[in-house]
Amino acid sequence: MKYSIIIPIYNAKQYLENAINSIIHQTIGFTNNIEIILVNDGSTDNSEEICLNYLNRYPDNIKYLYTKNTGPGNARNIGVDSVSLDTEFIGFLDADDYLSSNTLEEVELFFNEHKDVKLGVIPLFYFDKINTPHRLNYRFSQGNQVIDIKTNYKAIHFHIGGCFFKSECFLNNKN
């Protein structure tokens, strides 16, 4: 797989299908290029039913994991441990966020243009909870750019949702 997208889930039934569908309908093609790793972090709503429905529809592209509620960070770590070894890029998406249809195409173009970069961040948008752009999106006002966070520490992105990593950042220790 080219992409593994990890979604931590906790009582996200209101948004979950839209988040998953935003990955399934990417312009790069879902079946041959993307796996989704759904990590249910102890949801008490019908999030599990939604996940299992997608797992049954796309068994070659979706992995479903359940853990007792220990928080989204731990759920993401569990997801990373389940990434396929042939993955090129690992992305994180919160269950109440979504990707525009060409996001993964744009992420790939960015990494192809900047071969030495290992982390890319995309702008974030809310579903309908808040009618404004995410507060971190000001960073994208000048378009795509490469920032060395060792010299510009104020540019550090403190939110993992919408981050894409080259898989070598995580998978080198698994081989």
N, C-alpha and C positions, 0 to 999 in steps of 0.2 A: 504494500500500500504506500502511496505517496504521503497521505495525511492520516494521522490519528488525532481525533478531536475528543477530548475528555470533558464530560459534563458531570459535575457533582450535582446531586439532586436532593433537595429536602423540601417536601410539601410544595411542589412546583406545578401541580396539575393545571393551573390556569395558563401557564406559558409554555410548558414542556413540549407540546406537539409543535408549536410554532418554531421553537428553537431547533428541534430535530429536523423538521421540514426545511429549515433554512440551510441545513447542511446537505440534506438529500438532494436539493435542487440547485446545487452549485454548477456553474457553467463548465467546470473541468470534467464533469461526469462522476457520479457517485459510485457506481458498481465497481469500476476498475481502479479507483484512486483514493477512496476514503473509507476509513473505519471510524465508527463512533463508539466510544466507550462510555456507557451510562453507569454511573456509580450512585446507587440509591443509598443515601446516608440516613437510613432509618425513617423514611417518610411514613406518615400516618394517614395521608390522603390516598387517592388512587393513582399516584405517580407510578407505582410498581406496575399496575395494570397497563398503563400507557407504554411503559418501557417494554413489557413482555409482548405487547401487540406489535411494536416495531421490530423486536427481536425475531418474532415469528415471521414477519414479512421480509426481513432482510438478514437471515441467519449468517450469511457470509461477510456482512459488513458491520454488524452491530454486536457488541459484547455487552452483557448486563451483569453487574456485580451488586451485591447487597452487603451492607455493613451496618452495624448498630451506629446510632448517631454519635459521631465523634468530631464533627465539624467539616467544613469544606476543604480545608487544607489536607486533612488525612484522606478524605475521599479522592482528592486529586492525586495524592501519592499512590493510593491503591490503583487508580487508573493508569498511572505511569508504569507501574509494575506489570500491567497487562497489555502494553503496547506491543504490536507485532514487530519482530526484529527487522523486517524489511522496510519499516517506516522511514521516510525521509524527514518529515516535519511533524512536530507535536504541537497541537494547539489546545488552548483552554477556553471554554465558553461556559458562562454561567447559564443556568436553566431559564433564567428570566431575560436573557439577551438573545440576539439573533445575528446572523451574518447576512450581508447583502449577497445577491446571487453570484457576484463575481469576486468575492473576497479571496477565495483560495487561489484563483487565477492571479490576482494582484499580489498576493503574498509570494507566490512562486516567482513572478517577474522581479519583485524586489530582491529576493535572495539570489536570483540569477545575475542581477546587476551588481550585487554587493557580496561577492563570494566569501569574503572574510568575516561577514557579519553572521552571528549565531542566534540573534534574538530580534524579532520584529514585532512591533506593536501596531494594532489597528485602532481607529476611532471607535468609541462605544456609543450605542444608542439604546435607550430604554424602550420597552414595549409601549404600554400606555400609562404606566404609573406616573411618570413625570413628563411634562411636555417641553422639556429643554434638553439640549445635548448634554452628555456626560461632562462633569466638571474638569476632567483631564483632557478633553478634546482640544483645548486651546493650543496644545503642542503641535497640532496638525495644521495650524493656520498658514504655515509656509510650505505646505506640501510634504512630500517624502523627503526625509533627510536622515543622515547617519550621524548619531551622536555618540561620542566616546564618554561613557558615564564615569570613567576614571578621572576625567578632567572637568566634566560638567555634571557634578553630582546632583544638581538641582533637577536634572532631566530624568532621574530615575523614576520609573513607572511603578508605583506602589500597588498596582492592581493586576492580578494574574489573568483575569478575564480579558480576552482579546489579544493575548500574547501568543506568539508562535516561535518555536525554537527549532533549530536543526536538531535532529534526533541524537546526534553524537553527544549533545550535552547531557543526555540521560542514558543512552543505550550502550555507551562504551564499556561500562562495567558489567553488562549482561552477557557479553560475548565470551 
